[in-house]
Amino acid sequence: MTISADMARTVPVNAVQERAVVHHLAFKVTTDEFDAMIAWYQDVLDMEVNFRGYQRESEVCFLSNDEANHRLVFVTNPAFTRDAEYGGRARLDHSAFEFPTVDGLLTKYAYLRDHGIHPYLSIDHGLTISLYYRDPVGHGVEIQTDALGDWQLSREWIRSADEFATNPAGILFDPDRVIDARNRGAGLEELHRRIYVQGEFAPRPDQRQRMHVHVDGPYVWDHSSWGPDHPTFGPH
């Protein structure tokens, strides 16, 4: 599907003014800190592990202490150290803020886009539809909405879904094409299916240039239907 200049500035028909709320914190930690951090938050904040598994060489753990699918995320990788440059350091990775509806999320995206602020990553994680931005210092800021529209459903999904255990990252998407689909009447369930299951909204080249992640060869954040020759994203 060709994206016209007009579509790239399409505004949501169902625009609403909503405020995003804090959803979770994610930390990059060294391998020798990983278990200790999980245990400390379980003890101090009564966190419960909803998922623990691997994303290639990285191990991830999702915890919550309420109805949410997760409130804390810990990621560890043998390459993480305390003395590396900022991007590879064990540190706070990003903060996340949740919109009650996909319309609120897309409205905010369109506003930021039209003011020259673009996400470095747009991805359906399976449990959330998420857009990631950098603040002026370089911290990651995620805005999201629940991909299933119900915390109880997404909490059950993260604990049992084979597709999440296989790919905790998710599937990339073009937010402008999602807005267009929403304007044509697609609801949350349909949008989620078309992004996550069908891989319908592959990112445009200009969006890929802004994405901060680079890999060699096919990557799980791409949809399998895009083929092994689909370009990787971001500079070396």
N, C-alpha and C positions, 0 to 999 in steps of 0.2 A: 504494500500500500504506500503510495506517494504522499508525503506530508507537505502540504502547501504552506506558504508563509502565513496565510490567514489562519490555518488550523493551529499553527504554532503559537498563536496568540488567542486561541479560543477561550472564552470564559465559561465557567459552569452555568448552565441554565438553572440548576438548583442551588445557587450560591447562598450560603448562610454564614452569619458571623458567629463563630464559636471560639472559645478559648481552650487551648490544649492544656492538659494537666500532666504533671510528672508521672511517668509510668515505671521506669526502672533505671538502674545504674549498671554499667558494665565495666569490668576491670580486666586489664591484662596483667598477669602475675607470672612470676618465674615458677618452674616446675616444683621447686622445694617449698614454695609458698602456697601452692594450689590447695592441698588438703587442709592446711592450717587455716586458710581464709574461709573455706567452706564450713569447717567446724566452729570457727569463732562466730560467724554470723548465725549459724544454727543455734548456738548457745545464747548469744546476746540478744538476737532479734527473733528467736523462734522460727527461723527460716526452715522450710521444707524443700528437699531436693525433688524437683519435678522431672528433670532430665539430666543425665550425665552421659556423654558419649564423645565421639571423635569426629573431627572435620579434617581429614588428611592427617598431617602431623600434629595438629592442635587438638587439645582436649577441652571440652566446654562443659559447663554446669549451669543449669537454670534453677533458681530458687524463688520461692515466694512465701509470704506469711499472711496472705489474705486470699480473696477469690481470684486474683489475677493469675494468669499462666506463668508469669515470672516478674520479680521485682529486682533481682540481682542476677548478673551473669558474670561468671569467671571464665577466662580463656587463658590457657597456658600452652607454651610451645618451647621446645628445647632451645630455640634461638633467642628467647626473651631474656634480657639481662637488666640489671639495675643501672648499668653504666653506659648503655648504648645511646645513640642519638634519639631524640624525642620519639620519632616514629616507631622505633623498635623497642622502646623502653617498657618495662613493667610499670604500668600507670593506669589512671582512670582513662578508659577508652572513649566513652561517650555518655551523655545524658539523653533521656528520651521523654517526650511529651505526647500524650495521647489525645486525639480528638474523638468525640462521641460518635461521629458519623464519617463516612467516606466523603460526603459533600463538604464537611468542614475542612478535611485534609486537602482536598483538591482546590477549594477556595483559597486556602493559605498558599498552596503551591503557585497558583496562578498570580496571586498578588506579589509574591516574592520574585517570580520569574519576570513579571512586568516591571520590577524595580531593579533588575539586573542581578538578582541573587538566585543562583542555581544550585540544585543538589549535586553532590559529588557521587551519590549512589541512590538509585531508585530500585527497590527490590521488594518482592512479596516473599516474606519469610515462611509462608504457610500459615502462621498464626497471626501475623500482622502484615499490613501493607504499609511500607515504610519509605521515607525520604530522609536522606542524611545530608547535613550541611556542616560547614566549618565556621566557627566563630572567628573573630579577628586574631585571636591568639593561636588558633589551630585546633581547638577542641572539637570533637564531633558532637553534633546536636541532631538527634533523630526526632522527627515528627511522624506519627503513625496513627492508624486506626485498626481495631481488631478485625482480622480478615474474615472471621466467622460471625461477627456481630454479636457475640455472646461470650462473656468471659468463662462461663462454666463449660461451654462447648470447646473453646480453644484450650482451656486447662486440661480437659480430658484428651484432646487431640495431641497436645505436646507430649503427653505421657505414653501414648499408645501408637501413634502414627509411624508406620515403617518408613514412609517417605521422608519424615523429619529426621529419623535416626540415620538415614542414608545421606541426607543433605540438609544439615541444620542451617545452611546459609539461605538458600532460596533461589528465586528466579528474577532476573532483571526485567525491567519494563520501561516503556516510554510514557511518562505521565500525561503528555499532551494527547496521545492516542487513547489513553484511559478516559480523559475528560471527554473526548469526542464520543466514545462508546457510552459514557454515562449520559451525555446530552441526547443520545439517540434512544435512551430508555433502559439501558442495562442497569440492573440493581447490583447490590454488593455481592450476592452469591454468584451472579453471572460474571461480574468483573474478576472476582477471585479465581473462578474456574478458567477464564480465558487467559489470565496472566500466568497462574501457577501450574495449571494442568496442561493447557494447550500451548502456552508459550507464544501467544498471538502478538504481543506488543513488544517486539524486540527493540532495544534502544537504537536511536539514530547515531550516525558517526559523530556528530558534534557532542552528543551526550556521552558517548564512550570516551571522547577525548578528555572530558572533565572527571571521569571516574579515576579514583586514586589507586585502584588495585591493578597489578600487572601479574600475569601468569604466562607460562609457556605452554601452549597447547590448549585443548578444550578444558573448560572449567565448569564446576557444578552450578555456578551462578548463571551460566548460559543454559537455555533449554535444549534438550536433546534434539528437538525437531529442527533447530537452526543449523545442524550439521557440523562436522569436525573442522570445516574450513572457515567457520564464522570467526571474525577477527577478535583477538584478545583486546583488552581494554587498558588504557592508561599508558604512560611512557615507561621506559625501563628505569 
